[in-house]
Structure formats: structure tokens, C-alpha cells
């Protein structure tokens, strides 16, 4: 709905943001159609955005009206034991992966939950200062909003979590936005050979743009994909990254790694099923790791990634495939559900209402529609 009047000033410790651009990530669809948490609705979805500070509450010292910022679904207070530990990017502060009960949203007098503490499918949102990253004022918000989730998640999983080494061999499972960003991360880290694995051959040409060297479609083979990759790499890849959120694919990615030193990283988000493998896969020396937001400490890492984009060291424009209005958000959801490769990016309705759409198709992971936004 259109706001009834001027956006109200924030309360203590918070900031009022005008959302200029936002992306649709598969995690939005997961909450909407798959996770279906009974206490997660009604909520305002969206967590991959960028905007401008409109107002600040008492106690806010890092920001001022007019600052360009990216909302963060992982906070960084810089004071807790997690923030002080260089081994993790998680924080001890309250962080709801789904819908926060501490929402500032209401509709017709009733509370509406704030998805992942951000809710960027809105013209305005209110955030705590520990969950906002101030970015270069020259950065185009309709591009860098992608760094609020998907691109950092995939790129960082390769660079920060897997720690891909120069001259190595990698396999990326799933060529949505996160998977393509993982391919880009492997390329940036100096990987010599990068296998792009997906059941949709239409994605292979785009993967080449981000650095993929080889393409494997599991449907083209009558044997397990792990065996196919082992035969192509003399025993398995050095690094594999699962960017789908499917426990079967997670196991395939692990078993595609070479024994002795292979590292497999879980990147795709899901919490619906157990994941399993035979113990010998790990006893033989493989390492199985998980990565959240690419291992980036959010307030530090996001501005660095924005700078990398401005310095032309990271691609963002190449992810964008469509322009849509915020009013077309349900159409955007439908396109994503059917693997049409994108994440929705939209400006506010008050500034012309346009959005771009980026690739975020899901490899072999159909969604059943149950709710409309």
C-alpha cells in the first residue's frame, strides 16, 4: 500500500531507510512456499536491498540522513564473542533467519512481521544500526543491492569459506545467482578449471561469462555426477560448492571431491531435511563445511565488495536480466519459481518504480505455490 503520509522519525537505536532497490532471493521463496513456519506470517518479504537513510533515532552515531546503505540480515555489533572472533561472521545478537517478532510494520492496526530483520519489499523499513552497512556514495543502488545477499553469499563461499587456491579444480552445483557468484569467486581466486553443474543447459553460456571452463549436465549421464566428475578430474575436484539447497545435491557435491584434501561447502539454504553421507567419505580426508553469507563479516565485508565492484573486480551488471516494477512482485516470484533466472530489484514507487531482475534459477528444485505476496 502507498504510505499515508511522511515517513515517521525513528525510535532509539534505529534508522529509517527508504528502499531504492531490492532483489528477490530464493530464501524469500523458501519462507513463502517451503519453510511455511506457522508463526512466520503475515510478513513483508525481501532481504536483498539498498537504500538511503531518511532519519535516525537517538543513540545512532554511525549514520546520518542521506547516507547510501545496504541492509544486512546478519548484524555485526563488533562487541560480542562472535564478532570479535575472526573465524566466523555470525553474531550473538538476535538474528531471525525468517520473520522477526520485533517488527516496526503494521497494517490496519495489526503487526506485520519483518522478514530476516530487513523487509526490503517495502518503500520504507526500520533497521538497527548494527545491521546496516554504509557504502560508497557513488555506488549505483540498483546494482549493489545484489550484494545484500546472493552475490556475497556465492563469491564469499569460494573465497572465504572454501579458500580456493590458485591452480585448483572446482565444481559449482546450481547456476542461479548464488552459483554464478561462486563461479566468479573461484575464478577470482585463481582456479584453473571450474565445472559448472546444472540440469538446465541454457545457463551454461552465462556461466562462461563468470569464469566456468567446463559444463556438466547430470541428465546427460547414466551414472552419478560424482563419478562423472571423478573420471574427468583424475579422482575428483579440489573444491565443490553446493548452491541449490537440496540435500541430495549436497551429498553429490561432497562425493565429487578428491579424497585426502577435497573441500565441499554447503551454500544453498534449507532446513527441511537431514543431510547424510557414508562416514568413509570424511574418514578418507574430505572436509564438509557450511557457509552463511559467504563468511563475510557484514558491516566490514559489504562495503569492500561494493568497492570491488566499482573497481571492476567483481561483476554485478551481468546478473541482471529484467526490469520490473514493485507492483509486479508476484510476477517476479512466478518467474523465479519456474527457473527463469532472476532476482527482483525494484526502486520505490515514489521514484519511478522500476526494477531489475537477476538470475536465480533453482537446479532441480521445484516449488509448489501456496501463497501470494
C-alpha positions as CSV (number, residue, x, y, z in Angstrom):
1,X,0.0,0.0,0.0
2,X,1.1,3.6,-0.5
3,X,2.2,5.3,2.7
4,X,-0.4,7.5,4.2
5,X,2.0,10.4,4.8
6,X,5.6,11.3,5.5
7,X,7.7,8.6,7.0
8,X,7.9,9.0,10.8
9,X,11.1,9.5,12.6
10,X,12.8,6.5,14.2
11,X,12.9,5.5,17.8
12,X,16.0,4.9,19.8
13,X,18.8,3.0,18.2
14,X,17.1,2.6,14.8
15,X,17.3,4.1,11.4
16,X,14.5,4.8,8.9
17,X,15.5,3.7,5.4
18,X,14.0,4.5,2.0
19,X,14.4,1.4,-0.1
20,X,15.6,2.3,-3.6
21,X,16.3,-1.2,-4.9
22,X,15.7,-4.7,-3.8
23,X,16.3,-8.3,-5.0
24,X,14.2,-11.4,-4.9
25,X,16.3,-14.3,-3.5
26,X,15.3,-18.0,-3.3
27,X,15.3,-17.6,0.5
28,X,12.2,-15.4,0.1
29,X,10.5,-18.3,-1.8
30,X,11.7,-20.8,0.8
31,X,9.9,-18.9,3.5
32,X,6.8,-18.4,1.4
33,X,6.4,-21.8,-0.1
34,X,8.6,-24.4,1.6
35,X,9.5,-23.5,5.2
36,X,5.9,-22.4,5.9
37,X,6.6,-21.7,9.6
38,X,3.3,-21.3,11.4
39,X,4.5,-18.2,13.2
40,X,6.1,-16.6,10.1
41,X,3.1,-14.8,8.7
42,X,2.0,-12.2,7.8
43,X,5.3,-10.7,6.9
44,X,6.9,-8.3,4.5
45,X,9.5,-10.3,2.5
46,X,12.7,-9.1,0.9
47,X,16.2,-9.0,2.3
48,X,18.5,-8.1,-0.6
49,X,18.2,-4.3,-0.8
50,X,19.8,-0.9,-0.9
51,X,18.5,2.5,0.1
52,X,19.1,5.9,1.6
53,X,18.8,6.8,5.3
54,X,15.8,9.1,5.9
55,X,16.0,9.6,9.6
56,X,18.0,8.3,12.7
57,X,16.9,7.8,16.2
58,X,18.7,8.8,19.5
59,X,21.9,6.9,20.0
60,X,22.7,6.4,16.3
61,X,26.2,7.6,15.7
62,X,27.4,5.9,12.6
63,X,24.9,7.2,10.1
64,X,23.1,10.4,9.1
65,X,20.2,11.2,6.7
66,X,21.3,10.9,3.1
67,X,23.8,8.1,3.6
68,X,23.6,5.3,1.0
69,X,23.4,1.9,2.8
70,X,22.7,-1.8,2.4
71,X,20.5,-3.5,5.0
72,X,22.1,-6.6,6.5
73,X,20.3,-9.8,7.5
74,X,23.4,-10.7,9.6
75,X,24.3,-8.0,12.1
76,X,27.8,-7.0,13.2
77,X,28.0,-5.4,16.6
78,X,31.8,-5.7,16.9
79,X,31.5,-6.3,20.6
80,X,30.2,-9.9,21.1
81,X,32.4,-13.0,21.2
82,X,31.4,-13.9,17.7
83,X,32.1,-10.5,16.2
84,X,35.5,-10.5,17.9
85,X,36.4,-13.9,16.6
86,X,37.9,-13.9,13.1
87,X,36.8,-17.4,12.5
88,X,33.1,-16.5,12.0
89,X,30.8,-13.9,10.6
90,X,27.9,-14.7,12.9
91,X,26.8,-12.6,15.8
92,X,25.3,-13.4,19.2
93,X,22.6,-10.7,18.9
94,X,19.1,-11.7,18.0
95,X,19.0,-12.7,14.3
96,X,15.9,-14.3,12.8
97,X,16.5,-16.1,9.6
98,X,12.8,-16.0,8.9
99,X,10.5,-13.4,10.4
100,X,11.4,-11.1,13.4
101,X,8.8,-10.5,16.0
102,X,10.4,-7.1,16.8
103,X,8.8,-5.7,13.6
104,X,8.1,-2.0,13.2
105,X,5.5,-2.8,10.5
106,X,1.7,-2.6,11.0
107,X,-1.2,-2.9,8.6
108,X,-4.7,-1.8,9.6
109,X,-3.6,-1.8,13.3
110,X,-2.1,-5.3,13.3
111,X,1.6,-6.2,13.4
112,X,3.3,-7.4,10.3
113,X,6.5,-9.4,10.7
114,X,9.8,-8.1,9.4
115,X,11.5,-10.8,7.3
116,X,15.1,-11.5,8.3
117,X,15.0,-8.2,10.2
118,X,15.0,-6.3,6.9
119,X,11.8,-6.5,4.8
120,X,13.0,-4.8,1.6
121,X,9.8,-5.4,-0.4
122,X,8.7,-2.1,1.0
123,X,9.2,1.6,0.3
124,X,10.5,2.1,3.8
125,X,11.9,-0.1,6.6
126,X,13.4,0.5,10.0
127,X,16.8,-1.2,10.9
128,X,19.1,-1.2,13.9
129,X,22.5,0.5,13.2
130,X,24.4,-2.8,13.8
131,X,22.6,-4.3,10.8
132,X,23.3,-1.6,8.1
133,X,26.4,-1.1,6.0
134,X,27.4,2.4,4.8
135,X,28.6,2.3,1.3
136,X,30.4,4.5,-1.3
137,X,28.1,7.4,-2.2
138,X,28.9,6.9,-5.9
139,X,27.6,3.3,-5.9
140,X,24.5,2.6,-8.1
141,X,21.9,1.2,-5.7
142,X,20.1,-0.7,-8.4
143,X,23.3,-2.8,-8.9
144,X,24.9,-3.0,-5.5
145,X,21.7,-4.1,-3.8
146,X,22.6,-7.6,-5.0
147,X,25.5,-7.6,-2.5
148,X,22.9,-7.7,0.3
149,X,22.7,-11.5,-0.1
150,X,23.2,-13.6,-3.2
151,X,26.4,-12.3,-4.7
152,X,28.3,-12.0,-1.4
153,X,27.0,-15.5,-0.5
154,X,28.3,-17.3,-3.5
155,X,31.5,-15.3,-4.0
156,X,32.5,-15.4,-0.4
157,X,31.8,-19.2,-0.1
158,X,34.5,-19.7,-2.7
159,X,37.0,-17.1,-1.5
160,X,36.4,-17.0,2.3
161,X,35.0,-20.4,3.2
162,X,36.4,-22.9,0.7
163,X,39.5,-20.8,0.4
164,X,40.0,-21.8,-3.2
165,X,43.7,-21.8,-4.2
166,X,45.3,-20.8,-7.5
167,X,45.6,-23.6,-10.0
168,X,42.9,-25.7,-8.3
169,X,39.9,-27.5,-9.8
170,X,36.4,-26.6,-8.6
171,X,32.8,-27.7,-9.2
172,X,29.8,-25.5,-8.6
173,X,26.4,-27.2,-8.3
174,X,23.5,-25.0,-9.3
175,X,23.8,-22.0,-11.6
176,X,21.4,-19.5,-10.1
177,X,22.7,-16.1,-8.9
178,X,24.5,-17.7,-5.9
179,X,26.1,-20.4,-8.0
180,X,27.2,-18.0,-10.7
181,X,28.7,-15.8,-8.0
182,X,30.5,-18.9,-6.6
183,X,31.9,-19.5,-10.1
184,X,33.1,-15.8,-10.2
185,X,34.7,-16.4,-6.8
186,X,36.6,-19.5,-7.9
187,X,37.8,-17.5,-11.0
188,X,38.9,-14.6,-8.8
189,X,40.8,-17.0,-6.5
190,X,42.8,-18.3,-9.5
191,X,41.1,-21.7,-10.0
192,X,42.4,-23.4,-13.2
193,X,39.4,-25.4,-14.0
194,X,35.8,-24.7,-13.0
195,X,33.0,-27.1,-13.6
196,X,29.5,-25.6,-13.8
197,X,26.9,-28.3,-12.9
198,X,23.2,-27.8,-13.7
199,X,20.3,-29.6,-15.3
200,X,19.4,-26.5,-17.3
201,X,21.8,-26.2,-20.3
202,X,20.5,-22.7,-21.1
203,X,22.6,-21.5,-18.1
204,X,25.9,-22.7,-19.4
205,X,26.7,-19.8,-21.7
206,X,26.1,-17.3,-18.9
207,X,28.3,-19.3,-16.5
208,X,31.1,-18.9,-19.0
209,X,30.9,-15.1,-18.6
210,X,31.7,-15.6,-14.9
211,X,34.6,-17.9,-15.5
212,X,33.3,-21.5,-15.9
213,X,35.5,-23.7,-18.1
214,X,33.6,-26.9,-18.3
215,X,29.8,-27.7,-18.2
216,X,28.2,-30.9,-16.9
217,X,24.5,-31.7,-17.1
218,X,23.7,-34.7,-14.9
219,X,20.8,-35.6,-17.2
220,X,23.3,-36.3,-19.9
221,X,24.9,-39.2,-18.0
222,X,23.7,-42.6,-16.8
223,X,26.0,-42.6,-13.8
224,X,26.2,-40.5,-10.6
225,X,27.6,-37.0,-11.2
226,X,30.3,-37.6,-8.6
227,X,31.6,-40.5,-10.7
228,X,31.4,-38.4,-13.8
229,X,33.5,-35.6,-12.3
230,X,35.9,-38.1,-10.8
231,X,36.6,-39.5,-14.2
232,X,37.0,-36.0,-15.7
233,X,39.5,-34.9,-13.0
234,X,41.6,-38.0,-12.2
235,X,39.8,-38.7,-8.8
236,X,37.7,-35.6,-8.0
237,X,37.8,-31.9,-7.7
238,X,39.7,-29.9,-5.1
239,X,36.7,-27.8,-4.1
240,X,33.0,-28.2,-4.6
241,X,30.2,-25.7,-3.7
242,X,26.5,-26.7,-3.4
243,X,24.4,-23.7,-4.3
244,X,21.0,-25.3,-4.6
245,X,19.7,-26.0,-1.1
246,X,19.0,-29.7,-1.9
247,X,20.3,-32.4,0.5
248,X,20.7,-34.9,-2.3
249,X,22.9,-32.4,-4.3
250,X,24.9,-31.6,-1.1
251,X,25.9,-35.3,-0.9
252,X,26.8,-35.4,-4.6
253,X,28.9,-32.3,-4.2
254,X,30.9,-33.8,-1.3
255,X,31.4,-37.1,-3.1
256,X,32.7,-35.2,-6.1
257,X,35.7,-34.0,-4.1
258,X,39.0,-35.8,-4.3
259,X,39.9,-37.9,-1.2
260,X,42.7,-36.7,1.0
261,X,42.2,-32.9,0.7
262,X,38.9,-32.2,-1.1
263,X,36.7,-29.5,0.5
264,X,33.0,-29.2,-0.1
265,X,30.9,-26.2,1.0
266,X,27.2,-26.1,1.7
267,X,25.9,-22.8,0.4
268,X,22.2,-23.3,-0.6
269,X,19.8,-22.6,2.3
270,X,17.4,-25.3,3.6
271,X,16.4,-26.6,7.0
272,X,13.7,-29.2,6.0
273,X,15.6,-32.4,5.8
274,X,18.7,-34.2,7.2
275,X,21.8,-34.4,5.1
276,X,23.8,-37.6,5.1
277,X,26.8,-39.4,3.7
278,X,28.8,-42.5,4.4
279,X,31.4,-42.0,7.1
280,X,34.2,-43.2,4.8
281,X,33.7,-40.1,2.7
282,X,35.0,-37.9,5.6
283,X,37.4,-40.5,7.1
284,X,39.2,-40.5,3.7
285,X,40.1,-36.9,4.3
286,X,37.4,-34.8,2.7
287,X,36.1,-31.7,4.6
288,X,32.5,-30.7,4.7
289,X,31.8,-27.1,5.6
290,X,28.9,-24.7,5.7
291,X,28.9,-21.0,4.6
292,X,26.4,-18.3,5.6
293,X,26.6,-15.0,3.7
294,X,29.9,-16.1,2.2
295,X,31.7,-15.8,5.5
296,X,31.7,-12.0,5.2
297,X,31.5,-10.0,8.4
298,X,28.7,-7.9,7.2
299,X,29.4,-4.3,8.0
300,X,33.0,-4.8,7.0
301,X,32.6,-7.1,4.0
302,X,29.8,-5.4,2.1
303,X,31.5,-2.0,1.7
304,X,34.6,-3.9,0.5
305,X,32.5,-5.8,-2.1
306,X,31.0,-2.5,-3.3
307,X,34.4,-1.1,-3.7
308,X,35.5,-4.2,-5.6
309,X,32.5,-3.7,-8.0
310,X,33.4,0.0,-8.5
311,X,37.0,-1.1,-9.2
312,X,35.6,-3.6,-11.8
313,X,37.0,-6.6,-9.8
314,X,33.5,-8.0,-9.3
315,X,30.7,-8.3,-11.8
316,X,27.1,-7.2,-11.0
317,X,25.6,-5.8,-14.1
318,X,25.9,-9.2,-15.8
319,X,23.5,-10.8,-13.3
320,X,20.6,-8.5,-14.3
321,X,18.2,-9.8,-17.0
322,X,14.9,-7.9,-16.5
323,X,13.4,-4.6,-15.3
324,X,10.1,-4.8,-13.4
325,X,8.0,-2.7,-11.0
326,X,7.5,-3.5,-7.4
327,X,3.8,-3.9,-8.3
328,X,4.9,-6.9,-10.4
329,X,6.5,-8.7,-7.5
330,X,4.1,-11.7,-7.8
331,X,5.1,-12.0,-11.5
332,X,8.7,-12.0,-10.4
333,X,8.0,-14.7,-7.9
334,X,6.4,-16.8,-10.6
335,X,9.3,-16.4,-12.9
336,X,11.7,-17.5,-10.2
337,X,9.6,-20.5,-9.3
338,X,9.8,-21.7,-12.9
339,X,13.6,-21.2,-13.2
340,X,13.6,-18.1,-15.3
341,X,16.9,-17.0,-13.7
342,X,16.3,-13.9,-11.7
343,X,16.1,-11.9,-8.5
344,X,13.8,-8.9,-8.4
345,X,15.3,-5.5,-7.9
346,X,12.9,-2.5,-7.6
347,X,13.1,1.2,-6.9
348,X,10.4,2.7,-4.7
349,X,7.1,3.6,-6.2
350,X,7.6,7.2,-5.4
351,X,10.8,7.5,-7.6
352,X,9.5,5.9,-10.9
353,X,9.0,2.3,-9.7
354,X,11.3,0.2,-11.8
355,X,13.2,-2.9,-11.0
356,X,15.9,-5.2,-12.5
357,X,15.8,-8.9,-12.4
358,X,18.8,-11.2,-11.9
359,X,19.4,-14.8,-12.4
360,X,18.4,-17.1,-9.6
361,X,17.0,-20.2,-11.1
362,X,17.0,-23.3,-8.9
363,X,18.6,-26.5,-10.1
364,X,16.1,-29.4,-10.0
365,X,14.2,-28.0,-7.0
366,X,10.6,-27.3,-7.9
367,X,8.4,-25.1,-5.8
368,X,4.7,-25.6,-5.0
369,X,2.8,-22.3,-4.9
370,X,0.8,-21.9,-1.8
371,X,0.8,-18.2,-1.0
372,X,0.7,-14.9,-2.8
373,X,2.7,-11.9,-1.6
